[in-house]
Amino acid sequence: MSNELMSNLSFRGMSLMFKIRDFVRPRSDVLMEAEIKPGFHVLDFGCGPGSYTAIASGLAGTNGKVYALDIHPLAIKSVQKLASKKGLNNIETILSSGTTGLEAATVDVALLYDVFHDLGNPNAVLQELHRVLKPGGFLSFSDHHLKEPEIISRVTKSGLFKLSGRGKMTYKFTKTGV
């Protein structure tokens, strides 16, 4: 993630804006493109207040798992509160600036939504996502701060991922065998 931690006030303001955004444009529309199936293990990298995490939890079901990772302690607290309130027992939070602590090849889908532009070391994050994704696993990517050519170039230049699809709101990058 970025080298600077967002202030608590800024995080609360961002969370409020996300609630308004989510009301107008439901996050479920975006997550449908990620094709999360029951039993999947999902990593929501840069989860923020949990807009995608809760929906991913429902899609993964009771046999699935959602790892919600963020650098900000308020994000983690927000997701924990949301999971407790909604009885979502398949969510595990991870407070981290990039490393997940997960075993290699344990995640079916990694979500990287609206955070890539703000990462201090995006290549290290891509390496970590590649490491934790199962063979055949993929990265579901969206970042409205970047244009399509920049997204494709920055994600594929390391050779860790190849573009395998594009939806209305997301890009799908498949893990390569590198």
Secondary structure, 3 states (H helix, E strand, C coil): CCCCCCCHHHHHHHHHHHHHHHHHCCHHHHHHCCCCCCCCEEEEECCCCCCCHHHHHHHHCCCCEEEEEECCHHHHHHHHHHHHHHCCCCEEEEECCCCCCCCCCCEEEEEEECCHHHCCCHHHHHHHHHHHEEEEEEEEEECCCCCHHHHHHHHHCCCCEEEEEECCCCEEEEECCC
